[in-house]
Amino acid sequence: MYLFTQIHEIIFHGNGGYDYNTIYNMPIWLRNFTFNKLKEHYQPKEDDDVVEKSKQAMRTAQTDGTVPKVQVPTYVTKASKKKAPQK
């Protein structure tokens, strides 16, 4: 599972620079290196986005005195109450 997840991540975040066969047949040390470099590149970017959204929400709450509210979904899902047919 880890191997295929790693291959997927390299192909997905490689922006079209890699194909499945190239990554699958790549030496393990090189695949691990490539995976870690892509992870280093994208990880700080994701962390910065989360921090910036949090700061923006705090600024909004401080300036207008309100607390940002969570949007409630407009749909509700319930389990079916049908009973299984008896044989």
LOFIKOL-524037 format. One record per residue: residue number from 1; x, y, z of N, C-alpha, C in turn. Coordinates in pm, whole numbers. Example, Ala and Ser with C-alpha at 12.3 -4.5 7.8 and 13.67 -1.06 7.14 Angstrom:
2
+-----+--------+--------+--------+--------+--------+--------+--------+--------+--------+
: num :     nX :     nY :     nZ :    caX :    caY :    caZ :     cX :     cY :     cZ :
+-----+--------+--------+--------+--------+--------+--------+--------+--------+--------+
:   1 :   1319 :   -569 :    780 :   1230 :   -450 :    780 :   1320 :   -330 :    780 :
:   2 :   1285 :   -225 :    708 :   1367 :   -106 :    714 :   1290 :      3 :    787 :
+-----+--------+--------+--------+--------+--------+--------+--------+--------+--------+
END
This chain:
87
+-----+--------+--------+--------+--------+--------+--------+--------+--------+--------+
: num :     nX :     nY :     nZ :    caX :    caY :    caZ :     cX :     cY :     cZ :
+-----+--------+--------+--------+--------+--------+--------+--------+--------+--------+
:   1 :     83 :   -119 :      0 :      0 :      0 :      0 :     88 :    126 :      0 :
:   2 :    194 :    125 :     82 :    281 :    241 :     89 :    345 :    270 :    -46 :
:   3 :    388 :    165 :   -115 :    453 :    181 :   -246 :    360 :    252 :   -343 :
:   4 :    236 :    207 :   -353 :    143 :    266 :   -449 :    100 :    406 :   -408 :
:   5 :     93 :    431 :   -279 :     64 :    567 :   -232 :    178 :    660 :   -268 :
:   6 :    300 :    614 :   -249 :    417 :    694 :   -282 :    422 :    722 :   -432 :
:   7 :    397 :    621 :   -513 :    396 :    639 :   -659 :    289 :    740 :   -698 :
:   8 :    170 :    726 :   -640 :     62 :    820 :   -671 :    100 :    964 :   -636 :
:   9 :    156 :    983 :   -517 :    192 :   1117 :   -473 :    297 :   1180 :   -565 :
:  10 :    395 :   1103 :   -607 :    498 :   1156 :   -696 :    437 :   1195 :   -831 :
:  11 :    352 :   1109 :   -886 :    290 :   1139 :  -1015 :    197 :   1259 :  -1003 :
:  12 :    114 :   1262 :   -898 :     17 :   1370 :   -881 :     85 :   1505 :   -858 :
:  13 :    181 :   1509 :   -764 :    246 :   1636 :   -730 :    362 :   1669 :   -823 :
:  14 :    396 :   1577 :   -912 :    503 :   1602 :  -1009 :    458 :   1686 :  -1127 :
:  15 :    330 :   1723 :  -1129 :    273 :   1810 :  -1232 :    302 :   1760 :  -1373 :
:  16 :    282 :   1631 :  -1395 :    299 :   1575 :  -1529 :    442 :   1541 :  -1565 :
:  17 :    535 :   1556 :  -1474 :    675 :   1529 :  -1503 :    712 :   1383 :  -1493 :
:  18 :    623 :   1301 :  -1437 :    653 :   1159 :  -1417 :    534 :   1076 :  -1465 :
:  19 :    564 :    956 :  -1512 :    457 :    861 :  -1543 :    474 :    739 :  -1453 :
:  20 :    372 :    655 :  -1451 :    369 :    541 :  -1359 :    488 :    448 :  -1380 :
:  21 :    516 :    409 :  -1504 :    625 :    314 :  -1531 :    760 :    368 :  -1488 :
:  22 :    783 :    495 :  -1510 :    911 :    556 :  -1471 :    930 :    548 :  -1320 :
:  23 :    827 :    584 :  -1245 :    837 :    584 :  -1099 :    843 :    442 :  -1046 :
:  24 :    763 :    352 :  -1100 :    762 :    214 :  -1052 :    897 :    147 :  -1073 :
:  25 :    962 :    174 :  -1185 :   1090 :    111 :  -1218 :   1211 :    190 :  -1167 :
:  26 :   1187 :    303 :  -1104 :   1294 :    386 :  -1049 :   1361 :    314 :   -931 :
:  27 :   1493 :    327 :   -915 :   1557 :    268 :   -797 :   1492 :    322 :   -668 :
:  28 :   1481 :    236 :   -570 :   1412 :    272 :   -446 :   1471 :    395 :   -381 :
:  29 :   1603 :    406 :   -375 :   1666 :    522 :   -311 :   1629 :    650 :   -385 :
:  30 :   1620 :    644 :   -519 :   1587 :    764 :   -596 :   1439 :    797 :   -581 :
:  31 :   1353 :    696 :   -576 :   1210 :    720 :   -556 :   1185 :    782 :   -420 :
:  32 :   1253 :    731 :   -316 :   1239 :    789 :   -182 :   1289 :    933 :   -178 :
:  33 :   1402 :    959 :   -244 :   1455 :   1094 :   -250 :   1356 :   1189 :   -318 :
:  34 :   1304 :   1147 :   -433 :   1209 :   1228 :   -508 :   1083 :   1254 :   -425 :
:  35 :   1032 :   1151 :   -360 :    913 :   1164 :   -277 :    937 :   1264 :   -164 :
:  36 :   1051 :   1253 :    -95 :   1080 :   1343 :     17 :   1099 :   1487 :    -29 :
:  37 :   1160 :   1507 :   -146 :   1177 :   1643 :   -197 :   1043 :   1706 :   -232 :
:  38 :    955 :   1629 :   -294 :    822 :   1682 :   -324 :    745 :   1711 :   -196 :
:  39 :    759 :   1623 :    -98 :    692 :   1643 :     30 :    741 :   1771 :     97 :
:  40 :    873 :   1794 :     97 :    930 :   1917 :    154 :    879 :   2040 :     81 :
:  41 :    866 :   2030 :    -49 :    822 :   2144 :   -129 :    677 :   2181 :   -101 :
:  42 :    589 :   2081 :    -91 :    446 :   2109 :    -75 :    403 :   2124 :     70 :
:  43 :    471 :   2064 :    164 :    429 :   2068 :    305 :    427 :   2211 :    362 :
:  44 :    534 :   2289 :    348 :    527 :   2425 :    403 :    418 :   2508 :    338 :
:  45 :    393 :   2487 :    210 :    289 :   2561 :    140 :    153 :   2532 :    201 :
:  46 :    123 :   2406 :    230 :     -4 :   2370 :    292 :    -14 :   2427 :    433 :
:  47 :     93 :   2421 :    510 :     93 :   2475 :    646 :     70 :   2625 :    644 :
:  48 :    133 :   2697 :    549 :    116 :   2841 :    539 :    -28 :   2877 :    506 :
:  49 :    -93 :   2798 :    419 :   -233 :   2825 :    384 :   -323 :   2811 :    506 :
:  50 :   -302 :   2709 :    587 :   -383 :   2687 :    706 :   -363 :   2800 :    806 :
:  51 :   -239 :   2839 :    827 :   -208 :   2948 :    920 :   -270 :   3078 :    872 :
:  52 :   -261 :   3106 :    741 :   -315 :   3230 :    687 :   -467 :   3234 :    702 :
:  53 :   -535 :   3124 :    678 :   -681 :   3120 :    693 :   -720 :   3142 :    838 :
:  54 :   -643 :   3086 :    929 :   -670 :   3102 :   1071 :   -651 :   3248 :   1112 :
:  55 :   -543 :   3309 :   1065 :   -517 :   3450 :   1097 :   -627 :   3539 :   1040 :
:  56 :   -672 :   3509 :    919 :   -776 :   3589 :    856 :   -907 :   3579 :    935 :
:  57 :   -939 :   3460 :    983 :  -1061 :   3443 :   1063 :  -1050 :   3520 :   1194 :
:  58 :   -932 :   3519 :   1256 :   -913 :   3593 :   1380 :   -925 :   3743 :   1357 :
:  59 :   -868 :   3793 :   1247 :   -879 :   3936 :   1215 :  -1024 :   3976 :   1196 :
:  60 :  -1100 :   3892 :   1126 :  -1242 :   3921 :   1104 :  -1315 :   3927 :   1237 :
:  61 :  -1288 :   3832 :   1325 :  -1354 :   3829 :   1455 :  -1317 :   3951 :   1538 :
:  62 :  -1194 :   3997 :   1528 :  -1149 :   4110 :   1609 :  -1204 :   4242 :   1557 :
:  63 :  -1218 :   4256 :   1426 :  -1261 :   4384 :   1371 :  -1410 :   4408 :   1383 :
:  64 :  -1492 :   4305 :   1363 :  -1636 :   4329 :   1371 :  -1702 :   4266 :   1493 :
:  65 :  -1625 :   4207 :   1581 :  -1677 :   4153 :   1706 :  -1756 :   4024 :   1693 :
:  66 :  -1756 :   3965 :   1576 :  -1829 :   3840 :   1559 :  -1732 :   3723 :   1549 :
:  67 :  -1783 :   3608 :   1573 :  -1704 :   3486 :   1560 :  -1747 :   3418 :   1431 :
:  68 :  -1652 :   3379 :   1346 :  -1691 :   3312 :   1222 :  -1773 :   3186 :   1253 :
:  69 :  -1881 :   3167 :   1180 :  -1969 :   3053 :   1203 :  -1941 :   2944 :   1100 :
:  70 :  -1969 :   2823 :   1142 :  -1954 :   2708 :   1054 :  -2082 :   2695 :    973 :
:  71 :  -2068 :   2673 :    842 :  -2186 :   2655 :    759 :  -2239 :   2513 :    776 :
:  72 :  -2367 :   2505 :    802 :  -2433 :   2377 :    818 :  -2473 :   2328 :    679 :
:  73 :  -2448 :   2200 :    648 :  -2487 :   2149 :    517 :  -2637 :   2163 :    494 :
:  74 :  -2675 :   2181 :    368 :  -2816 :   2198 :    335 :  -2886 :   2065 :    314 :
:  75 :  -2815 :   1957 :    330 :  -2874 :   1826 :    310 :  -2859 :   1744 :    437 :
:  76 :  -2944 :   1646 :    451 :  -2938 :   1556 :    566 :  -2947 :   1414 :    511 :
:  77 :  -2858 :   1329 :    559 :  -2864 :   1190 :    516 :  -2902 :   1104 :    635 :
:  78 :  -2990 :   1010 :    610 :  -3033 :    919 :    714 :  -3024 :    777 :    659 :
:  79 :  -3004 :    686 :    749 :  -3001 :    546 :    709 :  -3142 :    501 :    676 :
:  80 :  -3152 :    412 :    582 :  -3281 :    358 :    543 :  -3340 :    276 :    657 :
:  81 :  -3470 :    289 :    679 :  -3535 :    216 :    787 :  -3603 :     89 :    735 :
:  82 :  -3577 :     56 :    609 :  -3638 :    -63 :    552 :  -3578 :   -186 :    618 :
:  83 :  -3662 :   -281 :    645 :  -3616 :   -405 :    704 :  -3578 :   -501 :    592 :
:  84 :  -3483 :   -588 :    622 :  -3442 :   -687 :    524 :  -3555 :   -786 :    504 :
:  85 :  -3575 :   -830 :    378 :  -3684 :   -926 :    354 :  -3660 :  -1057 :    428 :
:  86 :  -3765 :  -1110 :    483 :  -3753 :  -1236 :    557 :  -3778 :  -1351 :    461 :
:  87 :  -3703 :  -1457 :    481 :  -3716 :  -1573 :    392 :  -3786 :  -1685 :    459 :
+-----+--------+--------+--------+--------+--------+--------+--------+--------+--------+
END
